[in-house]
């Protein structure tokens, strides 16, 4: 069962179970249509969260259901981007292999035709110390401070253009380009550096597959691509957070970082391409897709989070032409204040 909650100029959000909705409605009307599926599904945490999460074998079986669904929904040159965190064995200071088993099961599922294109690491030093029992109580493990971001596709050459997500040049590189003075010739690595290797300004350097949301080394600048925010996921100054504070709404606790969504949207899609987030939460994906002029569909099972996400599209600068269905979602949001 699906319920369309709201739509904008470019997208719409449905309330419902993602797996059921994908098997029926999305497969029927959007098979092979999505240029990008980007999402942060519930992590396999040991402690039950309000947004819903399974553990162990149940989580693995649920995750495996997604492989043929994603494969059917993706365009032939489309990409699937999944952010997922680490898991730990219940009651033990031992890291679980569940997320790795899920990755292998996803790309080796015989009912899908998927492969891992590249893995990215998202480092966030602002994350709370976890797992708390082993980090802050027993003090025998270090802080789990990063998530995995898997870029998956149906063929070896999905649509991608790294020139759209360049990093700013370092000050040293800017000097090389300006002076055109550097040591050409063969390096100890046996790479040959030509006389013109650093002579051309390409607008920036090629992005790395490590995102520092805060600097690892405070003595140097973080050179993230221009469309990746060098802010931690606890940033509280944007419109959504201000409205949540004002109206006494608790924000979704497991949001995918907007900078990551921006990066992969610009890296892997073009304007008017179609994007899906099947586990939308506060619908960060839909919000940034709207800003970047991509069409989008989001699905969220939790009605409270779905209604709260309306706030994002009431931002005056967005000009989203928001139309709300079902009950009056804006009134429901304010009634909770």
Phi, psi and omega in degrees: 000131179240151176223117178283119183271312179205165174218162179232193177299328189241347186206184181208152176242133177249144170263127180163174177284124186298318182295312180296317181294322179291320181293329185258278188296309185292318179296327182287319188252345186229026180297131180060029185252337187276125177281336178209130167249116182230130187197160170237093183291164175307133179282154180280066183279154180284329179266131183293132180251159181299326183281358173091125176202140177264172178228161170055224184298325178298318179295315180301313180298319178297317181297321181294332176298335186284334187302303180294331178294309179299318180299319180292325185278334183287141168295161184301327179254019181277169182232149174245123179240121183236127171259131181213144180264178177281160176231160181234151178294136182303125175072008183231146176277048186233128180288135179284151174265007188301317182295326178289320176297322178295318178298312180297319179296325180294311186277347178253004181298122183292345180269002179227168178232075185239154175212152179280118179277313180195148174255140175243154176242130178249106183266125182226096183291351179275357179295144179295148180301124179210152356289128191304319183302320187264345181261310187257341180263294179280336177059046181242002177225163179265169184290133176278101195244016180215161173238159175268143172234115183259126174258115188235150180209172181272342175219174186287344186231065176292161178302128179195147179210101184286352176288347179274351185228048182286148173274152172299146175294151171288161179299323178297317180293323178298321178294319179300316181296321182289315184273336184056031178244115179200166182276106176278173177110191185275136178267165176304332178285357182076009171282136178264124179258117183283168181294340183248012187302320183247024185271341186254136176271111181265008179090357180153175179260161183292138183296152175264166178265022171240125177253119173263103179288335165228156185294138171289319181244112184291348181276356179228160179282143171282123182253068175283155172307150185304333184263013173248123183289127176273055179227147179287166183287001176266008180307127186241020186255358182276173186301316182302313182290322178299317178294320179299316179295316183297322186258012175059043178255133176279117180297156176303131188280352186226060183278140171285137185296131182300328178296322177295317179297317176302313183302306185288331177295315181283327179292320193246357182222172175235167178305139179078358171294164186252130184238142178237135166237106183280350178229074198286331183060241178272012174061045173298323180298311179299320181299310182287328174299318178299316180296326184266009175064039171255147172283151186208154170226132177235149179229133177221130183280329184273116185297322181299313179296321180298313179294320179297331182293345176305326181307319183303323187268003172266001177299122186303322183289346184282328181050054188273350183051058185291131175235122186255134179250200182054230173272173182287099186299321181298320178293323179296318179300313184289333179293337181280346184291000000 
